Amino acid sequence: MIIIKVIIPTHLLNKLTDDMIKDICILSCNNDKYEVIEDKRGYNTGQYIKLLDNNITKYICLSGEDSTISRNSFILQNFPTAYMKYLEDNSTNKNFEYYIRDTKNTHPLYTIFAYKILLTCDIKILNLDRVKPSKNVDYLEHRTPFIDIRQMRKCRLDMQDRNSSNNSTLFEITDNNEISVYGKTYGANGRETTAICLALHKLEPNLPIIVYNVNETDPSHLASIDPSNKYILEYIKVKVDKNTMDFSNKNKDVVAKRNAKLYHYNLLKKFKEKKCYLCDCDIENLIQGAHIYGVAEIKKSSIKEEEKQQIIVDGDNGFWLCENHHKLFDRNLIYFRNKDLIINKSLLSYNQIEYIEESIYDWPKIYEAFSNNKEFSKISKNSNRKFVIKEEHYTENTAMYINKRNEIWDNK
């Protein structure tokens, strides 16, 4: 039988037991015969080992040792450096695989998200079947890749509640038919951003990806991109925008202006998906961020510039709307009074009112709930159909913005 050469860096020699090495060899090569070769490549060169099995070079990236240490480090922190070394290898016969060092503890949602990211990147996780999730969620089957960007983002946003102060990596398909990724490119979060970009590239290989740097500390400072992140992003032709998305709110010299990227980020955090709030359309490049209290009116107000800027990018100051409903909303043909959606019937014909009513997804369901008469298959102009903002989306700020908007339109 062929003896596998297991090349282990000095800093990992005492971390990997014979049982663990044998386990890796069996899972990767179906062979438990091996010899260890020390690799004196230095401590900071990544948490991975190499297997030389016949003519195949296998890079085995190792997770952190304890799944309870941190949300980022356990799975994805070790990934970019190892994957960069794999990409740099000119061998024509090579594989990249992943091995989880802790399968005794139950694994929380953020590690399940990381496993699915790796699987979406077409990376085999050798001992994934041994993982026990701490919570069973249907769409979070940990042994399968994400099926599309929407599912991946839903998982990302479900995690957001657990650490809402941390501006985690988010992403969307824009009206330019490109993928915008909002995230850090340095530190632990930067490694997560890189893995997410690789997964997005696998899901949508024909769409360009642009990363917009998130900065949470000082608007004048942004740490440089980690070399391994830079290498991988360049390899898959991801562009990193030279500007930063400033979450710090420390720039007192700001002149209020539109900031679509930050506004979209906040809408994603609030609504957890990108689809029209009124008709449920989820064709992302047709969905737009619609302000309740309009940007032009905000800029005319007498409040301080930094306060104007906060209102312009506030996720409570808007909805995701499709192009049709956005136009209707901007022209005040539809609007809200408190939580209720109102159609401005004085400006529309009966057929136009009926068209708008039929385009809003909740009204037929609401009507059916209180009407048992089968003759009312089509709802008349005089029926009291009602669309309301969901309770979880109706905040004090939302109510304030609706009142501001209505005051402006009432005085026109």
C-alpha positions in Angstrom: 0.0 0.0 0.0 1.2 3.5 -0.8 2.4 5.5 2.2 0.9 9.0 2.4 3.4 11.8 3.1 1.9 14.1 5.7 3.6 17.5 5.6 3.0 19.3 8.9 4.4 22.8 9.8 6.4 22.9 13.0 3.8 25.0 14.9 1.2 22.2 14.3 3.3 19.2 15.1 2.3 19.1 18.7 -1.3 20.1 18.0 -2.2 17.1 15.8 -2.4 13.7 17.5 -1.7 10.5 15.7 -5.4 9.6 15.8 -6.3 12.9 14.2 -3.7 12.5 11.4 -4.8 9.0 10.7 -8.5 10.2 10.6 -7.6 12.8 8.1 -5.7 10.3 5.9 -8.6 7.8 6.0 -11.3 10.5 5.2 -9.2 12.1 2.4 -7.3 9.2 0.9 -9.0 6.0 2.3 -5.6 5.0 3.6 -4.3 5.0 7.2 -0.6 4.4 6.3 1.4 7.6 6.5 4.7 9.2 7.5 5.0 12.7 8.9 7.4 15.2 7.4 8.1 18.4 9.2 7.7 21.7 7.3 9.6 24.6 8.7 7.7 27.2 6.9 7.1 29.5 9.8 4.3 30.1 12.3 2.3 32.7 10.4 1.9 30.7 7.2 -1.5 29.2 7.9 -3.3 26.5 9.7 -3.1 23.8 7.1 -1.2 20.6 6.3 -0.5 18.8 3.0 -1.0 15.2 2.0 1.1 13.8 -0.8 -1.0 10.8 -2.0 0.4 9.2 -5.1 0.4 12.0 -7.6 -2.1 14.2 -5.8 -1.3 17.1 -3.5 -4.0 17.7 -1.0 -4.2 20.9 1.1 -6.1 20.2 4.3 -7.2 23.4 6.0 -7.8 23.0 9.8 -10.5 24.7 11.7 -9.9 26.3 15.1 -9.6 23.9 18.0 -12.7 25.1 19.9 -16.0 26.1 18.3 -16.9 28.3 21.4 -13.9 30.6 21.0 -15.3 33.2 18.5 -17.9 33.6 15.8 -15.2 34.2 13.1 -12.1 32.4 14.0 -13.3 28.8 14.4 -14.1 28.2 10.7 -13.3 31.0 8.3 -10.3 32.7 10.0 -7.9 29.9 8.9 -9.4 29.6 5.4 -7.9 32.5 3.2 -4.2 31.9 3.9 -4.5 28.2 3.2 -6.6 28.7 0.1 -4.1 31.3 -1.2 -1.3 28.7 -0.9 -3.5 26.2 -2.7 -4.1 28.7 -5.5 -0.4 29.6 -5.7 0.5 25.9 -6.2 1.2 25.2 -9.9 0.6 21.5 -9.5 -1.9 20.2 -12.1 -3.3 17.6 -9.7 -4.3 19.2 -6.4 -7.3 19.3 -4.1 -8.4 21.6 -1.3 -10.3 20.1 1.6 -11.3 21.1 5.1 -11.1 19.3 8.5 -13.0 20.3 11.6 -11.0 19.8 14.8 -13.9 20.0 17.2 -16.9 17.8 16.5 -17.7 17.0 20.2 -19.6 20.2 21.0 -22.8 21.2 19.3 -22.2 23.8 16.6 -24.1 27.2 16.6 -25.6 29.0 13.7 -22.6 31.0 12.7 -20.5 27.8 12.3 -23.3 26.2 10.2 -23.3 29.4 8.0 -19.5 29.0 7.6 -19.8 25.3 6.6 -22.4 26.1 4.0 -20.2 28.9 2.6 -17.3 26.4 2.2 -19.6 23.9 0.5 -20.9 26.6 -1.8 -17.3 27.2 -2.7 -17.1 23.5 -3.8 -14.8 22.7 -0.9 -15.2 19.2 0.7 -15.4 19.1 4.5 -14.0 15.7 5.4 -15.8 15.1 8.7 -19.0 17.2 8.3 -21.2 14.3 9.0 -20.0 14.3 12.6 -21.2 17.8 13.3 -24.3 18.3 15.5 -26.1 21.6 15.0 -27.2 23.4 18.2 -30.5 24.4 16.4 -32.3 22.6 13.5 -33.5 25.0 10.8 -34.9 23.5 7.6 -33.0 25.8 5.2 -29.9 25.5 7.3 -29.2 21.8 6.5 -25.4 22.0 7.3 -24.4 19.3 4.8 -25.6 21.1 1.7 -24.4 24.3 -0.1 -26.6 27.4 -0.4 -29.0 27.2 -3.3 -28.9 30.9 -4.2 -27.9 34.4 -3.0 -31.2 35.0 -1.2 -30.9 31.9 0.9 -27.3 32.8 1.8 -28.2 36.4 2.8 -31.2 35.2 4.9 -28.8 33.0 6.9 -26.4 35.9 7.2 -29.1 38.2 8.4 -30.6 35.7 10.8 -27.1 35.7 12.5 -27.2 39.5 12.7 -29.6 39.5 15.5 -27.1 37.6 17.7 -24.6 40.4 17.4 -26.4 43.5 16.0 -23.7 45.9 17.0 -21.3 44.2 14.6 -21.7 45.4 11.0 -21.3 42.0 9.4 -20.8 41.4 5.7 -23.9 41.8 3.6 -24.5 41.6 -0.2 -27.1 42.3 -2.9 -27.6 42.3 -6.6 -28.0 45.9 -7.8 -29.9 47.5 -10.6 -26.6 47.5 -12.5 -26.8 43.7 -12.4 -23.7 43.4 -10.3 -23.2 42.1 -6.8 -22.3 44.7 -4.2 -20.7 43.3 -1.1 -20.6 45.5 2.0 -17.9 44.3 4.4 -14.4 44.6 5.9 -11.4 43.3 4.0 -9.1 43.2 7.0 -9.0 41.2 10.3 -11.3 38.3 11.1 -14.3 39.9 9.4 -12.2 40.4 6.2 -11.6 36.6 6.0 -15.3 36.0 6.2 -15.9 38.6 3.5 -13.3 36.8 1.2 -15.0 33.5 1.7 -18.4 35.0 1.0 -17.1 36.6 -2.2 -15.8 33.2 -3.3 -19.2 31.6 -2.6 -21.0 34.4 -4.5 -18.7 33.9 -7.4 -19.6 30.2 -7.5 -23.4 31.0 -7.3 -23.3 33.8 -9.9 -20.1 33.4 -12.0 -21.3 35.8 -14.7 -22.0 38.7 -12.4 -19.2 41.2 -11.5 -18.6 41.6 -7.7 -17.6 44.8 -6.1 -16.5 45.0 -2.4 -17.2 48.2 -0.5 -15.1 48.6 2.6 -16.9 48.9 5.9 -15.2 51.2 8.4 -16.5 51.3 12.0 -13.9 53.3 13.8 -12.4 56.4 12.4 -13.3 57.7 8.9 -9.7 58.8 8.3 -8.4 55.3 9.0 -8.8 52.0 7.2 -6.6 49.0 7.8 -5.0 47.6 4.7 -6.4 44.5 3.1 -4.9 41.3 4.2 -2.5 39.8 1.5 -4.3 36.5 1.4 -7.7 38.2 1.0 -6.3 40.4 -1.7 -4.8 37.5 -3.6 -8.1 35.5 -3.6 -10.3 38.4 -4.5 -8.0 39.3 -7.4 -7.9 35.7 -8.5 -11.7 35.6 -8.9 -11.6 39.2 -10.4 -13.4 40.9 -7.5 -13.0 44.7 -7.5 -12.4 46.3 -4.1 -13.6 49.9 -4.1 -11.0 52.4 -2.8 -13.5 54.4 -0.8 -15.0 53.4 2.6 -18.5 53.0 4.0 -18.3 55.0 7.2 -20.4 53.7 10.1 -18.6 55.8 12.7 -20.7 59.0 12.4 -17.6 61.0 13.5 -17.2 63.3 10.5 -18.8 66.5 11.7 -17.9 68.3 8.5 -20.2 66.2 6.4 -22.5 67.7 3.8 -25.7 65.6 3.7 -26.1 63.6 0.4 -27.4 60.4 -0.9 -25.5 57.3 0.2 -27.2 54.4 -1.6 -24.7 51.8 -0.4 -25.1 52.6 3.3 -28.9 53.1 2.9 -29.2 49.7 1.2 -27.1 48.1 3.9 -29.5 49.4 6.6 -32.6 48.3 4.6 -31.1 44.8 4.3 -30.5 44.7 8.1 -34.1 45.8 8.8 -36.1 43.8 6.3 -33.7 40.8 6.0 -34.5 40.3 2.3 -34.6 42.3 -0.8 -38.1 42.2 -2.3 -40.9 44.6 -2.9 -42.7 45.4 0.3 -46.0 45.7 -1.5 -46.0 43.0 -4.3 -43.4 40.5 -3.1 -41.4 40.8 -6.3 -37.9 39.5 -5.6 -36.1 40.2 -8.9 -33.3 42.0 -7.1 -32.1 44.2 -9.9 -35.7 45.6 -10.1 -35.9 46.4 -6.4 -35.0 49.9 -5.2 -34.6 51.6 -1.8 -37.6 54.0 -1.5 -37.3 56.8 1.0 -40.4 57.8 3.0 -39.1 61.2 4.0 -37.5 62.2 0.7 -33.8 63.1 0.4 -34.5 66.5 -1.4 -36.8 67.5 1.5 -34.4 66.3 4.1 -31.7 68.4 2.6 -33.9 71.5 2.7 -34.6 71.1 6.4 -33.0 73.3 9.0 -31.4 70.5 11.1 -27.6 69.9 11.3 -25.9 68.3 8.4 -24.8 65.2 10.3 -28.4 64.6 11.4 -29.7 65.0 7.9 -27.1 62.4 6.8 -28.3 59.9 9.5 -31.9 60.3 8.3 -31.0 59.8 4.7 -29.3 56.4 5.4 -31.7 55.3 8.2 -33.3 51.9 7.3 -36.5 53.1 9.1 -36.8 55.8 6.5 -37.9 53.5 3.7 -38.9 50.3 2.1 -37.7 48.0 -0.7 -40.1 48.7 -3.6 -40.1 47.4 -7.2 -39.7 50.1 -9.9 -43.5 50.3 -10.5 -44.5 50.8 -6.8 -41.5 53.1 -6.2 -42.8 55.4 -9.0 -46.3 55.3 -7.6 -44.9 56.1 -4.1 -42.6 58.9 -5.2 -45.6 60.6 -7.0 -47.8 60.1 -3.9 -50.3 58.0 -5.9 -49.9 55.6 -3.0 -48.8 56.6 0.5 -49.1 55.7 4.2 -51.3 57.2 6.9 -49.9 55.7 10.1 -49.6 52.0 9.2 -52.2 52.0 6.5 -51.5 52.1 2.8 -53.7 54.6 1.0 -54.4 54.9 -2.8 -54.8 58.5 -3.9 -58.1 57.8 -5.6 -58.8 61.5 -6.5 -56.0 61.3 -9.0 -56.8 58.0 -10.6 -59.4 56.3 -12.7 -61.4 53.3 -11.5 -59.3 50.9 -13.7 -56.1 52.4 -12.5 -57.2 52.0 -8.9 -58.2 48.4 -9.6 -54.8 47.8 -11.2 -52.9 49.1 -8.2 -55.1 47.1 -5.8 -54.5 43.9 -7.7 -50.7 44.5 -7.7 -50.5 44.5 -4.0 -50.0 41.0 -2.7 -51.7 41.1 0.7 -55.1 42.5 -0.2 -56.7 39.5 -1.8 -55.7 37.3 1.1 -57.1 39.8 3.6 -60.3 40.1 1.7 -60.7 36.3 1.5 -60.3 36.1 5.3 -63.5 38.1 6.0 -65.6 37.2 3.0 -67.2 33.8 2.5 -69.1 34.9 -0.6 -67.6 33.1 -3.6 -69.1 35.7 -5.9 -66.5 38.2 -4.8 -63.7 36.6 -6.7 -62.7 40.1 -8.0 -62.7 42.8 -5.4 -64.7 46.0 -6.2 -63.7 49.6 -5.9 -65.8 50.0 -2.8 -64.4 47.0 -0.8 -62.5 48.0 2.2 -59.3 46.2 1.5 -56.4 47.1 3.7 -52.6 46.8 3.5 -50.7 47.7 6.7 -47.1 48.0 7.7 -46.1 45.0 9.7 -45.7 45.6 13.4 -42.0 44.6 13.5 -41.3 47.2 10.8 -43.3 50.1 12.2 -40.9 51.9 14.6 -41.2 55.4 16.2 -38.8 56.7 13.5 -40.9 55.1 10.7 -44.0 56.9 12.1 -42.1 60.2 12.3 -40.9 59.9 8.7 -44.4 59.1 7.5 -45.8 62.2 9.3 -43.0 64.4 7.9 -43.8 63.2 4.4 -47.5 63.7 4.7 -47.1 67.2 6.1 -45.0 68.1 3.0 -47.5 66.6 0.6 -50.5 68.1 2.4 -49.0 71.6 2.0 -48.3 71.2 -1.7 
